[in-house]
Amino acid sequence: MSSHSSSSSGTQGIPVSIQPLGSPDIPICAELSAAAFAADPHTTVKQLGRQPYDMFTMARSSLEENLKRQNFVYVKAVDEQGTVVGYAGWVFSSAGQTRASSRSTGNKKSVTGEGGVAEPDEPNGRGETEADPIERLHSLEATDTQYWLQNLVPKDVPCMFVVGLTVSPSHEGRGISSALLRHGNAIADERGLSIWVHSSHQAYAAYKKAGFETRRELRIDLDDYAPRPPRDGEPTMTGEHDGRWGQYVIRYMERKPSGG
């Protein structure tokens, strides 16, 4: 990725520079992911499973792998003190994209259909019962994601996917998400590409503000999968200490290119 930066100001006011994200940035970006998801009930419930679900390790491994690939673009948001306060990433589908600069990428793998997963029917919401309820949750979400990729995203049409959007909890609501998303939107508009995203419940408002529209929803009653009720201090979707985790909504969203 060639050097590229731009200045952006959030609606509530702090200027940030959008710069290429490199290998030295991986630890701090992984820390940002872990901090950002610490207050996410969906993530908290998944951490109750038998298999480790460590956001720091997952984010670090993902960044280490994806930064090696030519069809991924990652950028960081840096404040005036030089602190990384957020980051985002996008991947180009394999349908004809060629890398030319920090605003274009190469023709490696498509994120659709990897792993040879057969096209599923409309998911019925549960799938097979497994011993670990969190594994059932993973299975449900994996099936629904494959349905989205294989049935809603147009085949053989070049596009982009958001593969990450994270802002430091101490800088939320200060325009960082908007600045990062504007960068990706500009890349897409230059090439006339749609952008797709698998949005968390918390990020939905930011994507909607950036021009994304919901194409599908997956509503999850977290209490159907959590092996125990929430404890005092743990985040819930209800925001109350009523013994319930509440309902979590995953949204599959699309932003069409400007003028598209």
Secondary structure in CASP SS format (residue, H / E / C, confidence):
PFRMAT SS
TARGET T0000
AUTHOR 0000-0000-0000
METHOD secondary structure of the structure
MODEL  1
M C 1.00
S C 1.00
S C 1.00
H C 1.00
S C 1.00
S E 1.00
S E 1.00
S E 1.00
S E 1.00
G C 1.00
T C 1.00
Q C 1.00
G C 1.00
I C 1.00
P E 1.00
V E 1.00
S E 1.00
I E 1.00
Q E 1.00
P E 1.00
L C 1.00
G C 1.00
S H 1.00
P H 1.00
D H 1.00
I H 1.00
P H 1.00
I H 1.00
C H 1.00
A H 1.00
E H 1.00
L H 1.00
S H 1.00
A H 1.00
A H 1.00
A H 1.00
F H 1.00
A C 1.00
A C 1.00
D C 1.00
P H 1.00
H H 1.00
T H 1.00
T H 1.00
V H 1.00
K H 1.00
Q C 1.00
L C 1.00
G C 1.00
R C 1.00
Q C 1.00
P C 1.00
Y C 1.00
D C 1.00
M H 1.00
F H 1.00
T H 1.00
M H 1.00
A H 1.00
R H 1.00
S H 1.00
S H 1.00
L H 1.00
E H 1.00
E H 1.00
N H 1.00
L C 1.00
K C 1.00
R C 1.00
Q C 1.00
N C 1.00
F E 1.00
V E 1.00
Y E 1.00
V E 1.00
K E 1.00
A E 1.00
V E 1.00
D C 1.00
E C 1.00
Q C 1.00
G C 1.00
T C 1.00
V E 1.00
V E 1.00
G E 1.00
Y E 1.00
A E 1.00
G E 1.00
W E 1.00
V E 1.00
F E 1.00
S C 1.00
S C 1.00
A C 1.00
G C 1.00
Q C 1.00
T C 1.00
R C 1.00
A C 1.00
S C 1.00
S C 1.00
R C 1.00
S C 1.00
T C 1.00
G C 1.00
N C 1.00
K C 1.00
K C 1.00
S C 1.00
V C 1.00
T C 1.00
G C 1.00
E H 1.00
G H 1.00
G H 1.00
V C 1.00
A C 1.00
E C 1.00
P C 1.00
D C 1.00
E C 1.00
P C 1.00
N C 1.00
G C 1.00
R C 1.00
G C 1.00
E C 1.00
T C 1.00
E C 1.00
A C 1.00
D C 1.00
P H 1.00
I H 1.00
E H 1.00
R H 1.00
L H 1.00
H H 1.00
S H 1.00
L H 1.00
E H 1.00
A H 1.00
T H 1.00
D H 1.00
T H 1.00
Q H 1.00
Y H 1.00
W H 1.00
L H 1.00
Q H 1.00
N H 1.00
L H 1.00
V C 1.00
P C 1.00
K C 1.00
D C 1.00
V C 1.00
P C 1.00
C E 1.00
M E 1.00
F E 1.00
V E 1.00
V E 1.00
G E 1.00
L E 1.00
T E 1.00
V E 1.00
S C 1.00
P H 1.00
S H 1.00
H H 1.00
E C 1.00
G C 1.00
R C 1.00
G C 1.00
I H 1.00
S H 1.00
S H 1.00
A H 1.00
L H 1.00
L H 1.00
R H 1.00
H H 1.00
G H 1.00
N H 1.00
A H 1.00
I H 1.00
A H 1.00
D H 1.00
E H 1.00
R H 1.00
G C 1.00
L C 1.00
S E 1.00
I E 1.00
W E 1.00
V E 1.00
H E 1.00
S E 1.00
S C 1.00
H C 1.00
Q C 1.00
A C 1.00
Y H 1.00
A H 1.00
A H 1.00
Y H 1.00
K H 1.00
K H 1.00
A C 1.00
G C 1.00
F C 1.00
E E 1.00
T E 1.00
R E 1.00
R E 1.00
E E 1.00
L E 1.00
R E 1.00
I E 1.00
D E 1.00
L H 1.00
D H 1.00
D H 1.00
Y C 1.00
A C 1.00
P C 1.00
R C 1.00
P C 1.00
P C 1.00
R C 1.00
D C 1.00
G C 1.00
E C 1.00
P C 1.00
T C 1.00
M C 1.00
T C 1.00
G C 1.00
E C 1.00
H C 1.00
D C 1.00
G C 1.00
R C 1.00
W C 1.00
G C 1.00
Q E 1.00
Y E 1.00
V E 1.00
I E 1.00
R E 1.00
Y E 1.00
M E 1.00
E E 1.00
R E 1.00
K C 1.00
P C 1.00
S C 1.00
G C 1.00
G C 1.00
END
